[in-house]
């Protein structure tokens, strides 16, 4: 049933948004006369790699920097790309990934291979479901770029203060998976575009109903600075990020 809903909603989205998506593609192309779509390599269901589609928001040679996490002040981001990232419109082409079955509307966000390789055994449970366009972590960390802004090593900072909570939110969603939860997450995602505070309150209420860890609930409310914490299944905070060739854009 989840797959049927994915197909119907993704197809409707592609049809209804075809004109705006065409205009966005033209705007991206006009900035530097380079292809408007980016096919990022990500790790999906059962460790299979997929090409996740996005509107390109970075310079064509962004991958050569060796940095996977992207701060809001990253100089690789184009002018049009900055607006697309802020509004999350760069994610719209992923409706095609949903339609073809490589992704779902709701599920853990797919990671680049370098980041997925760092998963603990507990985090690998996120690879037992289809990755999605949105999930609770997407709502809570919609401002991920701002969190990482100014960091000398955004990859390391991501793994210290964002990954531990994102993974826990994803695992909690997996443990309570249902179609009703999918629709609630889709509703909270739409709500976050209007009122981030109300959307975060909605996430906190879900976690409270699941009797989630109090630290996770506080992190989800985003009312205080994020604390560095070990990823699920680990005993230590990530101390270093193994530098690899980046594929983020």
C-alpha positions in Angstrom: 0.0 0.0 0.0 2.9 2.4 0.8 4.3 1.7 -2.7 0.9 2.4 -4.3 0.6 5.8 -2.5 4.2 6.6 -3.4 3.5 6.1 -7.1 0.2 8.0 -7.1 1.5 11.0 -5.2 4.9 11.1 -7.0 3.1 11.0 -10.4 0.6 13.7 -9.4 3.5 15.8 -8.1 5.5 15.5 -11.3 2.5 16.5 -13.4 1.3 19.4 -11.2 4.8 20.7 -10.7 6.1 20.3 -14.2 5.9 24.0 -15.1 7.7 25.2 -11.9 10.3 22.5 -12.3 10.9 23.5 -15.9 11.4 27.1 -14.8 13.8 26.1 -12.1 15.8 24.0 -14.5 16.0 27.0 -16.9 17.1 29.3 -14.0 19.9 26.9 -13.0 21.1 26.5 -16.6 21.1 30.2 -17.2 23.5 30.9 -14.4 26.4 29.0 -15.8 25.1 27.2 -18.9 25.7 23.8 -17.3 23.3 20.9 -16.9 20.6 21.8 -14.3 20.2 18.3 -12.8 22.7 16.6 -10.5 22.8 12.8 -10.1 24.3 12.3 -6.7 25.5 8.8 -5.7 23.8 7.7 -2.5 23.4 4.5 -0.6 19.8 3.2 -0.5 17.8 0.1 0.3 20.0 -2.9 1.3 23.2 -1.0 0.6 22.4 -0.6 -3.1 23.7 2.6 -4.7 21.3 4.9 -6.4 21.5 8.1 -8.4 19.5 10.6 -6.4 18.3 13.5 -8.6 18.5 17.1 -7.5 18.5 20.5 -9.1 22.2 21.4 -9.2 22.9 24.0 -6.5 26.7 24.0 -6.6 29.4 24.8 -9.1 30.0 21.9 -11.6 33.4 21.1 -10.0 32.1 21.1 -6.4 33.0 17.4 -5.9 36.8 18.2 -6.2 36.8 20.0 -2.8 36.7 16.7 -0.8 33.9 18.0 1.5 30.6 16.0 1.8 28.7 18.2 4.2 27.5 21.6 3.0 27.4 24.7 5.2 25.1 27.6 4.2 28.1 29.8 3.6 29.9 27.2 1.4 31.4 29.1 -1.6 30.6 26.2 -3.9 26.9 27.1 -3.8 25.6 29.1 -6.7 23.3 32.1 -6.4 20.3 30.2 -7.7 21.4 27.2 -5.7 21.3 29.2 -2.5 17.7 30.1 -3.0 16.8 26.5 -4.0 18.5 25.1 -0.9 16.7 27.6 1.4 13.3 26.6 0.0 14.2 22.9 -0.5 13.0 23.1 -4.1 16.2 21.5 -5.2 14.8 18.2 -3.9 11.8 18.1 -6.3 13.4 15.9 -9.0 13.5 13.1 -6.4 9.8 12.6 -7.2 11.2 10.7 -10.2 13.3 8.5 -7.9 10.1 7.8 -5.9 8.2 6.9 -9.1 10.9 4.5 -10.3 11.0 2.8 -6.9 14.5 3.7 -5.7 13.1 6.1 -3.0 9.9 6.6 -1.1 8.2 9.9 -0.2 8.9 9.2 3.5 12.0 7.5 4.8 15.6 8.1 6.1 17.5 10.4 3.8 20.0 8.5 1.7 23.6 9.3 2.5 26.8 9.5 0.3 28.8 6.3 0.4 31.5 7.8 2.6 29.0 8.7 5.3 27.1 5.4 5.0 30.4 3.5 5.5 30.6 5.1 9.0 27.3 3.7 10.1 27.3 1.6 13.2 25.5 -1.8 13.2 22.5 -0.1 14.8 22.4 2.7 12.1 22.5 0.0 9.4 18.9 -0.7 10.2 18.2 2.5 8.3 19.3 0.7 5.1 16.6 -1.9 5.6 13.9 0.5 4.3 13.7 2.6 1.2 15.3 6.0 1.7 12.9 9.0 1.4 12.5 12.6 0.4 11.5 13.6 3.9 11.4 12.2 7.4 11.4 13.6 11.0 15.1 14.5 10.7 14.5 16.5 7.5 12.0 18.6 9.5 14.2 19.0 12.6 17.4 19.7 10.7 16.0 21.7 7.8 18.6 24.4 8.8 21.5 22.0 8.6 23.5 24.3 6.5 23.2 27.1 9.0 24.3 24.8 11.8 27.5 23.9 9.9 28.2 27.5 8.8 31.6 28.8 9.8 32.9 25.4 10.8 36.5 24.6 9.8 35.5 20.9 9.3 31.7 20.7 8.5 32.0 16.9 7.9 33.3 16.3 11.4 30.9 18.7 13.0 28.0 17.0 11.2 29.0 13.6 12.6 29.4 15.0 16.1 26.2 17.1 16.6 23.8 16.3 13.8 24.2 12.6 12.7 23.6 11.2 16.3 20.2 12.9 16.5 19.2 12.4 12.8 20.0 8.7 13.1 18.0 8.3 16.3 15.0 10.1 14.8 15.1 7.9 11.7 15.4 4.7 13.8 12.5 5.8 16.0 10.4 6.3 12.9 11.3 2.9 11.6 10.3 1.3 14.9 6.9 3.0 14.7 6.4 2.8 10.9 2.8 2.9 9.6 1.0 4.6 6.7 -0.6 6.9 9.3 2.9 8.0 10.4 3.9 8.6 6.8 1.0 11.0 6.3 1.7 12.7 9.5 5.3 13.3 8.5 4.2 14.6 5.1 1.8 17.0 6.9 4.5 18.2 9.3 6.9 18.7 6.3 4.3 20.9 4.6 3.6 22.7 7.9 7.3 23.4 8.4 7.2 25.6 5.3 4.6 27.8 7.1 5.6 27.5 10.7 8.8 25.8 11.7 7.9 26.1 15.4 4.6 24.3 15.1 6.2 21.6 13.0 8.9 21.0 15.6 6.2 20.9 18.3 4.5 18.2 16.2 7.7 16.1 16.0 8.2 16.5 19.8 4.6 15.3 20.4 5.3 12.2 18.3 8.5 11.5 20.3 6.7 12.0 23.5 4.0 9.5 22.5 6.7 7.0 21.7 8.3 7.6 25.1 11.5 8.5 23.3 14.7 9.5 25.2 14.4 12.9 26.8 17.7 14.1 25.2 16.3 13.2 21.8 13.1 15.1 22.5 15.1 18.2 23.6 17.3 18.0 20.5 14.2 17.7 18.3 12.7 20.9 19.7 15.9 22.8 18.7 15.5 25.3 21.6 19.1 24.9 22.8 22.5 24.3 21.1 22.9 20.8 19.8 25.1 18.6 22.0 27.8 16.4 20.6 26.9 12.7 21.2 27.9 9.2 20.1 25.9 7.9 17.1 23.4 5.1 17.9 25.3 1.9 18.8 28.6 3.7 19.5 30.2 4.6 22.8 32.3 7.6 21.8 31.7 10.9 20.0 33.2 10.9 16.5 36.7 12.3 16.8 37.8 12.5 13.2 36.2 12.3 9.7 38.1 10.1 7.2 38.7 12.4 4.2 37.4 10.9 0.9 36.4 12.2 -2.5 33.1 14.1 -2.0 30.0 13.6 -4.1 27.7 16.2 -2.5 26.1 18.9 -4.6 
